[in-house]
């Protein structure tokens, strides 16, 4: 497999702008397609995967071979039946709207909404317990804002002011579409603003100590005495939860003071809008198009809607992810691909082991425990060993919004049933057809789905430079997450406890602070600064991941010949730059700068390589090349 020369820009100096040098030809030749806010390597792979998914869903709709196929086919067909959606109108959400309008007690309605996945005021989920990863724990989380993030409510800049004005118009329009009171829209914004004041900022939600707060039922009552959180838990169906984790105690503590002075009509309007927003794309076109006008065009920077087929494929993937993934991997992920990826993981794990053993800033005690944690990492490649059971889920072809709500209730019921039960270590938290990967700190596992193990990110027939520069870096990135500023707080068993010596923790934090400073200095769109604290974990994983993948590649590819005049090292770095190539709308860039824990993709290339001597040597750059940080300021953590 070659790296097309046409993707590059030979007029660019790799010592000045390596991202442009590696990707300039592709960037010039690939405008953002209609319906997208961004377009790059990950989107290309996703779209190719969607062709496979669309074909198998069409077959399931026409000739289902079993009960699960029928679920997939019926849901897909219902999503494409625009006439049926128009005929159903808002009937699928009428029971939820009626429940809101029949009660003046907003807290009494919350369990009904929350079981349907409509997370007004707060949210919840079930995950492995951070004190005992063999048990499940209920989390109460902050939720319930209609704007992209907390800061959108308080930013005095002209763009944010205009956004809030547009939001009021949007809320008013959607309330009108479901028989609510559009005149309440300004009051809804005021209510959400008071709610947002209680929210943690995006970077604060990355603070491990801040978001892990265990409360038993008596402590919950004391935290919010007028809300009766134990009653809420019982009504939700979480009676088995004797203790819960509260992500943001200040939110629950202050919730009553936000609710009590608010007029019942405003609270009803807030909840009605939450219902509409949650399922807008499954409702009649007047609601769907209004939702896109605000969230798609203004927030995500899309010129127009995705095709209906793509949107329904995405919805089926969200609602029936593993059922869809089971059929996808049978078509798109052969055994030899899984074997090749597994071998790469082994090589990169050994590189991480070498890194742990050679960190001069790490003492012997912490080093031994870090290596023990690495030994305990569970690796999941491709797809689960056991597929999920969908028995009991009822879907049809006549009510798409009802299907979406039923699927959400089914999933949330499944989560609640975990309480009091041991953690299922074989379970995946991401369907196998998704173009992504993750590290789970409480389970101490990395998961690399079949969806991302596709060309050009990974090719079982390609040479090592392509694969280590692409998916190898992703794998190394996820392994590094186990040792970033958050992951390092969890031990080999996934327990949140302090296992570093104070001296080693201080030295690690000093290195991390330098990375914060490096990324704080970057901007997008000229004046929008990157938040180095928000992106720290991903930046550590990007720097460590590229470093580990480069070292592993140099070892396994030693003596490999040049290809197309490029050395193996040059091909490795070019493949990695191609991994992060993207065209993105200004609106989406601006939105992501405030909420995304990942740095913009160009900086995921330029930031790490500016610290790497191996990159400088690969392209024979002078020591003071503009792309390189001064030698005494270069950062290496792992």
N, C-alpha and C positions, 0 to 999 in steps of 0.2 A: 504494500500500500504506500503510495507516494503522498507527499504534501504538495498540492498543486501550486506551482509558482505564481499562477494568476491570483491566488489569495493574498499574496504579499505586495508590498509597495517598495520596490528596490530604490526609489528615490529617498526614502526615509532612512535616517541614520539609526541603527539599532542602539547606538550609544546615547541617543537623545530620546527617541520615542520608539521603544521596541514594540509596543502594542500596535502602532501604525505600521512599522516595518513588517510585522508578522501578518497583519490582518487588513492592511489598507486596500488591497485589491478587492477583497470580499466586501468590505464596508462600502466601497464605491458602487459595487455591482448589486447590492442587496438592499433595496429600500424596505421599510417596514410594510409588510402586507396589510391589506385592508382587514380590519377587525382585530388587529394586534396593537398593543402599546409598546411592545419590544419584539425584536427578532434576532436570534442568535443560534449558537450550536444547540443549546438545550431545547429551544423551540423547534428547531429543525427535526431533531430526534422525536420530540413529542408528536409533531405532525405526522411523521412517518408511522409512528406507533398507532396514531389515530386511524390511519387507513386500515390497518389490521383489525383494530377494535370495531370500526364501523362495519367492516365486512362480516365479522362474526356476529355482531348484533343484528344485522339484516337477516342472516341465516336463522338466528334464534327467533326473530319475529315471524319469519315465514314458516319454518319447520323446526320447532323446538324438539330436542331429543330427550329431555328429561324435565323434572320440575324446576330445577334451577335455571335451565335454558328458558323455560317459560317465563320465569320472573324477569330475566334479562330482556327477553323479546317483548313482553308486554309493557315494561317500563319504557323501553326505547320507542315502541310504537305510540304510546300515550304522549310522549314528549314531542313527537313529530306531528301529532294530530292537532293542528292549529284550530281547525273548526270545532273540535271537541273542547279545546281549552276555552275558546270564546263562548261556546254554549254553556259550559259549566260556570262561567263568570267567577264570582267570589264565593260561590257556595262551598268549596272545599275549606275555606278559612272561616266560614260563618260561625261554626261552633266556638272558635276561639274569640272572635269579635263579640259574640253574644255573651260569653263568659266575662269579658272585660266590661261590657256595658251593663251587666246585671249586678255588678258589685262596686261599692264605694271603697272596699278594702283592697288596695293594690297588692298587699302581701299575700292575701288569700288566693289571688289569681296566679301568683308566680309559679307554684308547682305545676299547674296545668300547662302554662307556657313553656316552662323549662323542660318538661318531659317531651315537648315537641321540638326542642332545640332552639327555642326563641329566648335568647338569654338577655332579658331586660333586667336592669339594675345590677345583677351579678350573674356569674356563670358557675358551672361545676364540671367535674370530670373525675374519672377513677384511674389511678396509676399505681405503680409499685410504691410501697411505703419507703420513705427515705431513711427510716430507722431499722427496718427489717424488710429487705427486698423480696422476701418470700410471701409477704402479705400485701393485700390491696388496701389503698387508702383513698378516701374521698377528699377532693380539693374543692374549696370554694374560691372562685377567682373573680377578678374585676372584669366587668363587661357592661354593655348597654349603651355605648356611645355610637351615634350615627356618623360622625366625622372620623377621618382616618386615625387620629391620635389625640391624646390629651392636649397637646400644644396648639392644635387647630382652633381650640376654643379661646385661647388667650393671646395668640400672636396678634400684634397690632399692625403688622405690615399690610400693605394694600391687597396683596394676593389672598391673605387669610381673611381679611374683612370681606372681600368679594366672595370668597368661598362660603362664608357663613350666610351672607345674603342669599346666595344661590341655594343654600341648604334649606333656608326657611321657605323659599318658593317651592322647592322639591317636596318638603314635608307637607305643605299645604295641598299640593297637587295630589299626592298619594292619599291623604286623608279624604279629599273630595272623591276620589275614585272608589272608596269603600264605604261611603256614607257617613264619614266622620265630619268633624268641624274644622275646615281649613283655617278659620280665624285663630285656632289654637297654636298654629305653627310657630309664631314668635315666642310664645310661652314655653313650647317644647324645647326650643333652643336655650332659653334661659334655664330651664330645669336641667337639661343635659350639661350646661356650663357649671352649675352648682355640683352636679354629680362628678364631672371631670376634675373639679378641684380636689376631690378626695382620691383620685387615681394616682398611682405611681407613674412616674415618667418611664419612657421606654428603657432607658439605661438603668433605672432603679429596679426594674423587673428582672434584670440580670444579676442582681445582688443576692447570692445564695442565702446568706444569713437573713436578709430582709424578707424573703418570700416563704421561708420555711417556718411556720408558726403553728404548732399543734395545740388544739383546743379540745377538751372534753365537753360534754353537753352542759355541764354546770358553768364552765368557763365561757361558753358561747352565750349563755343567758346573761352572764355578768357583762360581757362585751357589748351586747346590744339588748338591754332589758326590755325595751318596748317592741321589739321585732319578733321575739319568740322563735329563734332559729331552730331549736329542737322540734317545734311543731312543724316548721317548714320542712325539715329533714324527713319527718315521718310522712308528711303529705306527699313529698317527692317520691317516696318509696325507698328511702335510705335509712330505714329503721335499724339496720344492722351496723350502721356507722356509730360506734361508741366514741370515737375521736375523729376529728377532721383536721386537714391543714387549711389554714386561712392565708391565702396569698397576700392580702392587704388588709390587716385588721382595722386600719384607719377608715377604710371604706365602710365596713359593716358597723363600726362604732358611730360613724357620722351619718349613716343612711336615714335614720329617723328624722334628724334635723333638716335633711333635704326634702323628705317626703311630706312631713307634717304641715309646713306652711303652703304647700302647693295645692291649688284648687283641684278637686276631683275631676273636673272636665279636662284639665291639662294632663293629669296622670293617665286618664283614659286615652287621650290623644297620643301620648307618648307610647303607650302599650300597643295601640292600634297600628301606629306606624312601624313599631318593631315587628309585628306580625307580617305586615305587607312587605317590608324590606327583606325578611327572611326567605320568602318564597316568591318574590316578584317575578323571577324568570319563568315560573310555572303558571302564572296568572295571565289574564287577557292582555292583548297587545298594548292597550293604553297604559297599563301598569308596568309592563315589561319595558316598554320604550322610555317611559319616564325614569325608571330606575337606571337604564343605560345612559340616558342623557346626563345624569348627575354622576353616577359612580363609574360608568364606563368612559364617557367622553371627557368629563372634567377631572375626575380623580386619576384614572388610569391612562388618559391620553389616547384612547382609541378613536380612530376616525369614524368607524362604524362597528356594528355588532359583528361578532363571530358568526359564521354560518349556523343555522339552526341545528344541523346535524352535529357539528362539533360541540355546541353547547349541551346537547342532550347526551352525547358520549361522555362529556365531563361530569354531567349530573349522575349518569348511571355509574360512573367510576366512583363518585363520592358516596353514593347510596348502596351500591352492591360491589364494592371494590374487589374483594377477594374472589367473588364469583366471576367477575370479568377477567381478573388476572389469571385465574386457573386456566381459562381457555386461551388467553394470550400466550402464556409461556409454552403451552403445548405446540404452538405454531412458530414461536419466535426465539426460543432459547434452547438450543441443543446442548447435550451433555458435555461435549468438548469445550463449549464456551464456559460452562460452569467450572470445569476442571482448570482451564487456563486462568480464569479469574482467581480461583482458590490458590493456585501456585503463586500468583502475584501477591496475594495477601500474605502468604507465608514469608516471602522475601521482604516485604515492607515491615512486617512485624519484627523480623530479625534486625532490620535497620533501626527500628525504634529501640530495640533492646541495646544495640550498640550505642545509640544516642544516650540512653539512660546511664549506661556504664561509663560514659566519657564526659558527662557534664561537670565541669570544674566548679560550678556554683552549687552543686548538690552534694550533701554529705552522705556518708556510708549508710546511715540508718534509713534516711528517706529513699536513697537509691534502691536499697534492698526491697522496701515496701512497694516502690514504683514498679520494679521488675515483677514482683509478685502480682501486682494488679494487671500488668500486661499479660502475664501467663493466664490470668483468669478471664480475659476478654473473650466473649463468645462472638463468633463470626457467622453471620447468616448471608449466604450468597444466593441470588437468583429468585428463590421462591420458598414458601414455607414447606416443611415436611408433611404437615397435615392441614387440610383446607377447612374453612369455617362451615358450620352447619347453618342453613337458612330456613330450617323447618319452622313453620309458624308465621312467617312473613306473608302478608296478603297484599298483592298488587294487582292492578287491572289495567285495561286499555282505555278507560273512559274518563279518568280524572287524574291528570298528571300531578297537580298540586297535592291532591290527596295521597298519591303514591309517595311523593317526596316526604310528606309529613309522616306517613306510616313507616317508611324506611328509617327515618330519623328516630322515631319512637322505638322501633325494634332495636336499633343500635344502642340507644341510651338505656333501654331495659336490660340489654346484654351487659352493659357496663355496671349497672346497679346490682345485677346478680353476682358480680364478682366479689362484692363486699362480704367479708367473712369467709371467703374461699382463698386457697393458695394461688399465688401468681402462676399463670401458665407461661412457662419459659419458652414454649414453642411458638407463641403468638407473635404476629407481626403488627406493627402500628402503621404500616404503609402498604398499600396494595402493590403487588409485584410488577405491575405494568407502568408504574410511575417513574418519571425521569428525575430521580432524586436519590438521596441516601441519608442515613442518620446514625448518630451515636446516642445511646440511651444511658445516661450516667447511673441511674438507680439499678438498672439491669446489667451494666457494664458490658454492653454489646454494640457491635456495629452491624448495620443492615445495608446491603447493597442490592437493590432489586434488579430483576432482569430488564426492566424498562430502561435503565441507564446503561446497561451493559450491551450497547448497540453502537454500530459505526455512526459517526467517526470517533465517538468517545472511547469505544472499545471494539476491537475486531480480533477474534480468535486466530485469524490467519495473518494478522499484521505483525511487523517486527516490534521489538521491545521499545524502541524510542516512541513510537506512536502510542502504545498502550500504557507505558509508564508516564509519559507526559500528559495523557488524557485521564483515563479511569484510575491509573495508578496514583496520580496526585489526589483524586477524589477519595480513594481508599485511605491513603496516608493522612489526608485531611481529617477523616472521621476518626482514625486511630488517635490522632493528636488531640481531638476533642476530649478524650479521656484524661488529658493532662493540660488542658487550657485553664483559664482562671476560674471557671466554674467546675469543669470535670475533675480537676485535681482535688476538689474538696470531698469527693466520694471515694471510698476505699475499694479494695478488690471485690468485696461482697456487695457493693453498691450502697453502703451505709454512709450517710452524711456525718462525718466526724473528722476531727483534726488529726491527720496521720503524718503531717510534715513537721520537722523541727522548726521552731520559730525562726532560726537563722536562715534555713533554706526557704521558708515562706517569704521572708523579707527579701532575699536575693531574687527569687522568682518575681515578686511584685515589682521590684525595681526594673527588671527587664521588661515586664509588661507595661509599666508606665512609660517607658521609652517608645513602645509601639503605639500607645495612645497618643503620645505627642507627635509621632510621625504622621498618623492618619488624621489627627485634628488639623494638620496644616493643609490637607488636600481640600479642594473645592470641586463642585460640579456646577455647571451653568454659570460659571464665573464667580458667583458670590455665595453659593450655598455650601457651607462647610460640612465635611463629614464629621460625625460624632464618634470620636475615637473610643469613648467608653462603651457606647452602644455596640460598636462593631468589634470590640476587643477580642471576644472569644473566637469569632470567625477569622479575624486577622492573625491570631496566634495559630489557628489551624491551617490557614493558607500558607503562612511562612513555614511552619513545621511540615506541613504536607508536601510542599514543593521541595523542601530540603531533603526530607526522607525519601521521596520518590526519586529525586535526582541521584542520591547516593546509591539507592538500590539499583537504579538503571545503570549507573557507571560500573557497578560490580558485575551485574549479569550480562552486560553488553560489552565487556572488555574485549578489545580486539575486533569488534565488528567494523565492517568497511563503511566508507562514506557512500551515500546514496544521493544521486543528482547533485553532486558537488557539496553536499552538506555532511558534516561529521555527525556521529550518533548523538553527541551532546547538543549540537545545534538543532538537530531534529527533535530532540526531547523538549527543548525550550520552545521551539516553534509549535509543536503539538500542544503544549500547555497553553500557549497564548491563544491558539485556535479554540481551545475549550471554552474560553471566556469571551470570545468575540460576540458583539451585540450592537444593534442599533436600537435606540430607546427614545421615546418621545420626551419632550421637556417636562410635561405634566407628570408623567410617571416617575421621572428622575427626581423631581421635586418632592413628590409624595414619599418615595422610598427613602430619601435622605432622612426623613423624620421618624420612620418606623422600622426600617429593615436592619436587622443585625448584621447583614452582609454588606461589605463595601461595594460600590459600583464595580461592575465587572472589569473595566479597564484597569482599575486600581488593584484588582486581585491578581493582575499580572505585574504591573509596574511597582507596586509596593513591595512584594516579596523579592523580586529579582534585584532591586536596588540594594539589598542587603547581602547578596550571594556572590561570593568570590567565584564559585563554579560557573555562574552565568558570565561574569566578566571574562574569565578564561576561555569559555566556549566561543565567544565572538571576538576574542583578542582585542578587548577594549583597553584604552589607557586607564590607569588607576583613577584619574580625575574625570572620567567621562561623565557628562551631565546626568546620565541616568543613575549613576552610582552614588550612594551616600558616602560622605567622607569615611575613610577606613575606620577612624576611631569612633564613628557614630553608627556603624553597622550593627544590626541586632541579630543575634542567633539565640533562640531559646531551646529548641529541640533539634 
